[in-house]
């Protein structure tokens, strides 16, 4: 007899449907798998056979053939265990093969028949909805994650017996309500009111978040650069349900979701150590998985002690900072991962940390130059703002803090709403995403501002990329003041955040 059921394989961020077919026919007893299965998938035959035996389900002594179609995609992972078991059981006549039509399933099988949770269930269930499946069968441990998908019936099973019972009568399963919003939780442990002094740095951070611009902080050790960076997610607007679901899909594929509460409710803040490899930053492996760049999507990627990162790890940021996606090429194909994040970097101006204060700096000019040259000019061009983190005075340290995160977040939300309304007919949301003709269309300047920009371009030797990024920052500053057109003072402030190229990199 013949039976088939739908499953899926995840390749990068893409989910490819896989038809798991089983045939039980006369011949010498055997269990054969075809259709480009990996060694991990081939092991499913031993797990399935042993699990069925331990559940007192006897397979007939016949020739069993399992095929994974299409055959040109390599099948990887332990998620094919229960589709193989279901197809074999239906082909052996344990239950009707008709019950598998329009059903997608995935899960790992233990030798005692228990069904274990796997990573990547959320994108599989989303694909099942796209394929218009009747329902999905997933491990009970993945049920909270799978239940996040609207308009898709999902059945969670703990073992083989439950799977067989629900396949025979799927209408007996009662669905739980699906959340359609993300509850924002105010946190008190990382608030901007804890920051003392650093008025100009706080202003630069608010501009960066308001327009989704990249930020570099330079200052001596102990000035509070890391403290400021860790509080940036607190002034970003809460995630919408669609954004939260998008992030949950990424973290599901990466296997980083919490079983108790799988929905990602807060904006990511990723802070990889400076020893992280280029592969850890970009993602990779035989079947590429998301790296730090993708895990920071819709949030913040913080690089503390930026010059201490390897040159390869830093240079790999150049393409995603421009395109907002990262593409990884392998022999099996090219994989695209989302990478729309704010890059926030912090560094000392020299190895000892006190340059250009020559009263404290102990570094030679060669050491300072060598340290700063660890960052290439093409990478610096992609940083929209640079702010000095000054040494905090005693009076500031013992004084009152500044505005709280909730107050700053309200202003940021207002500016974001202005940008969304402006770009509702474009494929972007924020000023930091403007490209090419969009800059000319939306970054209109008054005459005095244009004259100032021209003088600065000629005297400071900006690149075309730097020029465009200055305009985008000026557009954000204008939005923060409620101005329709970019004025001289907006350009002047935006230029002040590019002075680092002359102050440090000379």
C-alpha positions in Angstrom: 0.0 0.0 0.0 1.0 3.6 -0.5 0.6 6.7 1.7 2.1 10.2 1.9 2.1 13.1 4.3 3.5 16.7 4.0 6.5 17.9 6.0 9.1 20.6 5.5 12.8 21.4 5.5 14.2 24.8 6.5 17.0 26.1 4.2 18.2 29.4 5.7 15.0 31.4 6.3 13.1 29.6 3.6 10.7 26.7 4.3 10.4 24.1 1.5 7.5 21.6 1.6 8.6 18.0 1.4 6.2 15.1 0.6 7.1 12.1 2.7 5.9 9.0 0.8 5.9 5.4 2.1 5.2 2.2 0.3 4.8 -1.2 1.9 5.0 -4.1 -0.6 5.8 -7.8 -0.9 9.5 -8.7 -0.9 12.3 -9.4 1.5 11.9 -7.4 4.8 13.8 -4.1 4.5 13.5 -0.4 5.3 14.9 1.9 2.6 15.0 5.7 2.4 15.5 7.6 -0.8 15.1 11.3 -1.9 18.4 12.8 -0.8 18.2 12.2 3.0 21.1 13.2 5.2 22.7 10.8 7.6 20.6 12.3 10.4 17.4 11.7 8.5 18.4 8.1 7.6 18.6 7.4 11.3 14.9 7.9 11.5 14.3 4.4 10.3 15.8 2.9 13.4 14.0 5.3 15.7 10.7 4.7 14.0 11.0 0.9 14.0 12.1 0.7 17.6 9.4 3.2 18.8 6.7 1.2 17.1 8.0 -2.0 18.7 8.0 -0.4 22.1 4.4 0.7 21.6 3.3 -2.8 20.6 2.7 -1.8 17.0 3.9 -4.5 14.7 4.9 -3.7 11.1 4.4 -6.5 8.5 7.6 -8.3 7.4 7.6 -6.6 4.1 9.7 -4.2 2.0 9.2 -0.6 3.2 10.4 2.2 1.0 10.3 5.9 2.1 10.8 8.7 -0.4 11.3 12.4 0.3 10.2 14.5 -2.6 11.5 16.7 -4.3 14.7 14.7 -4.4 16.9 17.7 -5.4 16.7 19.3 -1.9 18.8 17.7 0.9 16.7 16.7 3.8 18.2 17.5 7.2 17.2 17.4 10.8 15.3 15.1 13.2 11.9 16.7 12.3 11.1 14.0 9.7 10.6 11.3 12.4 6.9 11.6 12.9 6.1 12.2 9.2 8.0 8.9 8.4 6.2 7.1 11.2 2.8 8.4 10.0 3.3 7.5 6.4 4.6 4.0 7.2 1.7 3.3 9.5 -0.8 4.4 6.9 0.9 2.4 4.2 0.9 -0.6 6.5 -2.9 -0.3 7.0 -2.8 0.8 10.7 -5.1 3.7 9.8 -6.6 5.1 6.6 -4.1 7.0 4.3 -6.9 9.5 3.5 -6.5 10.9 7.0 -3.1 12.3 6.0 -4.3 14.4 3.1 -3.8 18.1 3.7 -1.8 17.5 6.9 1.7 18.8 7.6 3.7 17.4 10.5 7.2 17.6 12.0 8.8 16.3 15.2 11.5 14.0 16.7 10.7 10.6 17.9 12.2 8.9 21.0 12.8 5.1 21.2 9.9 4.8 23.7 7.4 6.6 21.3 7.6 10.0 23.0 7.6 13.0 20.6 10.3 15.6 21.3 10.2 19.3 20.5 12.3 20.6 17.6 13.5 24.1 16.5 11.9 25.9 13.6 8.3 24.9 14.2 6.9 28.4 13.7 8.0 28.9 10.1 6.9 25.3 9.3 3.4 26.1 10.6 3.3 29.4 8.7 4.2 27.4 5.5 1.4 25.0 6.3 -1.1 27.9 6.3 0.3 29.0 3.0 -0.2 25.5 1.6 -3.8 25.6 2.9 -3.4 22.5 5.0 -6.3 21.2 7.1 -4.2 21.1 10.2 -0.7 20.7 11.6 0.7 18.0 13.9 3.6 19.2 16.1 5.2 18.1 19.3 3.3 19.2 22.4 6.5 21.0 23.6 6.2 23.2 20.5 2.5 23.9 21.0 2.9 27.4 22.4 5.1 28.4 19.6 3.0 26.8 16.9 -0.2 28.4 18.3 1.1 31.9 17.5 0.1 31.5 13.8 -3.4 32.9 13.2 -6.0 30.9 11.2 -4.2 27.6 11.4 -5.4 24.6 13.3 -2.5 23.0 15.2 -2.5 19.7 17.2 0.2 19.0 19.8 1.0 15.4 20.5 3.1 13.9 23.2 3.6 10.4 21.8 2.8 8.0 18.9 -0.5 6.9 20.5 -1.8 10.4 20.6 -0.7 11.1 17.0 -2.6 8.0 15.8 -5.7 9.0 17.8 -5.8 12.5 16.5 -5.2 11.4 12.9 -8.3 9.1 13.2 -10.4 11.9 14.7 -8.8 15.4 14.3 -12.2 17.1 15.1 -11.9 16.0 18.7 -9.1 18.4 19.4 -10.0 21.7 21.1 -7.9 24.7 20.0 -6.5 27.3 22.5 -7.0 31.1 21.8 -4.2 32.7 19.8 -2.7 36.0 21.0 -3.0 38.8 18.5 -1.0 41.5 20.3 2.2 41.9 22.2 2.1 43.0 25.8 4.8 45.7 26.4 6.5 45.4 29.8 8.1 48.5 31.3 11.5 47.6 32.8 13.1 49.5 35.7 16.5 47.9 35.6 17.9 49.8 32.6 16.5 53.3 32.4 18.1 56.4 30.9 17.5 58.3 34.1 20.5 56.3 35.5 22.8 58.1 33.1 24.6 61.0 34.7 25.9 63.8 32.4 26.5 62.9 28.8 24.0 65.4 27.4 25.4 65.4 23.9 25.7 61.6 23.9 22.0 61.2 25.0 21.0 63.6 22.2 22.9 61.5 19.6 21.3 58.3 20.8 17.8 59.8 20.5 18.6 60.9 16.9 19.9 57.4 16.0 16.8 55.7 17.4 14.4 58.2 15.8 15.8 57.7 12.3 17.2 54.1 12.7 20.8 55.4 12.1 24.0 53.7 13.1 26.0 55.2 16.0 29.6 55.2 17.2 30.5 56.2 20.7 34.1 57.3 21.4 35.4 58.1 24.9 37.7 57.1 27.7 37.1 54.0 29.8 34.4 54.3 32.5 32.5 57.1 30.8 29.3 55.1 30.5 29.3 54.0 26.8 28.1 50.5 27.6 25.5 51.7 30.1 24.0 54.0 27.4 24.0 51.2 24.8 22.2 48.8 27.0 19.4 51.3 27.5 18.7 51.9 23.8 16.1 49.2 23.4 14.1 50.9 26.3 13.6 54.0 24.2 12.6 52.1 21.0 8.8 51.7 20.3 7.3 48.4 21.3 7.1 45.7 18.7 4.0 45.2 16.7 2.5 41.7 16.6 3.8 41.3 13.0 7.3 42.3 14.0 7.2 40.1 17.0 6.1 37.1 14.9 8.9 37.9 12.4 11.5 37.9 15.2 10.0 34.7 16.8 10.4 33.0 13.4 14.1 33.9 13.3 14.7 32.8 16.9 12.8 29.6 16.2 15.1 28.7 13.4 18.1 29.5 15.6 16.7 27.3 18.4 16.7 30.2 20.9 13.1 30.4 21.9 11.9 29.9 25.5 9.5 27.0 25.8 7.5 28.8 28.5 6.9 32.0 26.5 8.1 31.6 22.9 6.8 34.9 21.6 9.6 37.5 21.3 8.2 40.5 23.0 11.2 42.8 23.3 13.5 44.3 20.8 16.7 42.3 20.5 19.9 43.6 22.0 22.8 41.5 20.8 26.3 42.2 22.2 28.7 39.6 20.8 32.2 39.3 22.4 35.0 40.8 20.4 36.5 37.3 19.8 33.4 36.3 17.7 34.3 35.0 14.3 33.0 36.3 11.0 30.8 33.1 10.7 29.3 33.8 14.1 28.4 37.3 13.1 27.0 36.5 9.6 25.6 33.0 10.3 26.7 29.9 8.5 27.1 26.1 8.6 26.3 23.5 6.0 22.6 24.5 6.4 23.1 28.2 7.3 21.6 29.4 10.5 21.1 33.0 11.6 24.1 34.8 13.0 24.4 37.8 15.4 23.6 40.2 12.5 20.2 38.5 11.9 19.5 37.9 15.6 19.7 41.7 16.0 17.0 42.3 13.4 14.5 45.1 14.4 16.8 45.8 17.4 20.3 46.8 18.3 23.7 45.1 17.5 26.2 46.5 20.0 29.9 46.1 19.4 31.8 47.0 22.5 35.5 47.7 22.1 34.9 47.7 18.3 38.6 47.9 17.2 39.3 44.6 19.2 37.1 42.7 16.7 38.9 40.9 13.9 39.0 42.8 10.6 37.0 40.0 8.9 34.2 40.2 11.6 33.9 44.0 11.1 34.1 44.1 7.3 31.3 41.6 7.0 29.0 44.3 8.3 29.4 46.5 5.3 27.0 44.8 3.0 24.1 44.3 5.5 24.4 47.9 6.7 23.7 49.0 3.2 21.1 46.4 2.0 19.4 45.6 5.3 19.8 41.9 4.5 22.7 39.5 4.5 23.3 36.9 1.7 25.3 33.8 2.4 26.3 31.7 -0.7 26.9 28.0 -0.5 27.3 25.2 -3.1 23.7 24.3 -2.4 22.4 27.8 -3.0 22.2 31.4 -1.8 20.5 32.1 1.5 19.1 35.5 2.4 18.6 36.6 6.1 17.0 39.8 7.3 19.4 42.3 8.9 17.5 45.6 9.6 19.2 46.7 12.8 20.8 49.7 14.5 24.5 49.3 14.8 25.8 50.8 18.0 29.5 50.6 18.5 31.7 51.8 21.4 35.5 52.3 21.4 38.3 54.0 23.2 40.2 56.6 21.1 43.5 54.8 21.7 44.9 51.7 23.5 45.1 53.4 26.9 41.8 55.2 26.3 42.7 58.9 26.9 43.7 60.3 23.5 43.7 63.3 22.6 44.2 64.3 26.3 48.0 64.3 26.1 48.2 64.9 29.9 46.8 61.4 30.5 47.5 59.5 27.2 50.5 57.2 27.4 50.4 56.0 23.8 52.8 56.9 21.0 51.5 58.5 17.8 52.2 55.2 16.1 50.1 53.2 18.6 47.2 55.6 18.3 47.3 55.5 14.5 47.5 51.7 14.5 44.6 51.4 16.9 42.3 53.7 14.9 43.3 52.2 11.6 41.7 48.9 12.7 38.5 50.4 11.4 38.5 50.9 7.6 37.2 54.0 6.0 34.4 52.1 4.1 33.1 50.9 7.5 33.4 54.4 9.0 31.4 55.8 6.1 28.5 53.6 7.1 28.3 55.0 10.6 25.8 57.9 10.5 26.7 59.5 13.8 29.6 59.6 16.1 29.3 61.1 19.7 32.0 61.8 22.3 31.4 60.1 25.6 33.1 62.6 27.9 34.6 61.8 31.3 31.8 62.4 33.9 32.5 65.1 36.4 32.1 64.6 40.2 29.2 67.1 40.3 27.4 65.3 37.4 28.0 61.9 39.0 26.3 63.0 42.2 23.6 65.1 40.6 20.2 64.2 39.3 19.7 61.9 36.3 18.3 63.0 33.0 15.0 62.1 31.4 13.6 58.6 31.9 13.3 56.2 29.0 9.5 56.4 28.9 9.7 60.2 28.2 12.3 59.8 25.4 10.3 56.8 23.9 7.2 59.0 23.5 9.2 61.5 21.4 10.7 58.7 19.4 7.3 57.2 18.7 6.0 60.5 17.5 8.9 60.9 15.0 8.5 57.3 13.9 4.8 58.0 13.1 5.8 61.0 11.0 8.2 58.8 9.0 5.7 56.0 8.5 3.1 58.5 7.2 5.7 60.0 4.8 6.9 56.7 3.4 3.6 54.8 3.4 3.9 54.6 -0.4 7.5 53.5 -0.3 9.0 50.2 0.8 10.7 51.8 3.8 9.8 53.0 7.2 12.6 55.2 8.5 15.0 57.9 7.3 17.9 55.7 7.7 16.6 53.4 5.0 16.5 56.2 2.3 18.3 55.3 -0.9 19.1 57.0 -4.2 16.2 59.1 -5.6 14.4 58.8 -2.3 17.0 61.0 -0.7 16.5 63.7 -3.4 12.7 63.4 -3.0 12.4 63.6 0.8 15.6 65.4 1.9 14.7 68.8 0.6 17.0 71.6 2.1 16.6 75.3 2.2 19.2 77.4 0.4 21.3 78.3 3.4 21.5 74.6 4.4 22.5 73.6 0.9 25.3 76.2 1.0 26.6 74.9 4.3 26.5 71.4 3.0 28.5 72.3 -0.1 31.2 74.1 1.9 31.5 71.2 4.3 31.7 68.7 1.5 34.5 70.5 -0.2 36.5 71.4 2.9 36.2 68.1 4.8 36.4 65.8 1.8 33.3 63.7 2.4 32.5 60.7 0.2 29.2 60.5 -1.6 28.0 57.9 0.9 28.9 60.2 3.9 27.1 63.1 2.2 23.9 61.1 1.8 24.1 59.9 5.4 24.5 63.4 6.7 21.4 64.4 4.8 19.4 61.5 6.3 20.5 62.4 9.8 19.5 66.1 9.1 16.1 64.9 7.9 15.7 63.0 11.2 16.7 66.1 13.2 14.2 68.2 11.3 11.5 65.6 12.0 12.3 65.8 15.7 11.6 69.5 15.5 8.5 69.1 13.4 10.1 70.9 10.4 8.9 70.1 6.8 12.2 71.2 5.3 15.8 70.7 6.3 17.2 74.0 7.6 20.8 75.2 8.3 20.8 74.3 12.0 19.7 70.7 11.2 22.6 70.3 8.7 25.0 71.9 11.2 24.1 69.5 13.9 24.3 66.5 11.5 27.8 67.7 10.4 28.9 67.9 14.0 28.4 64.1 14.3 30.8 63.6 11.4 33.7 65.6 12.9 35.2 62.5 14.3 36.8 61.9 10.8 39.0 65.0 11.4 39.3 64.8 15.1 40.6 61.2 15.3 41.3 59.8 11.8 43.7 62.5 10.5 
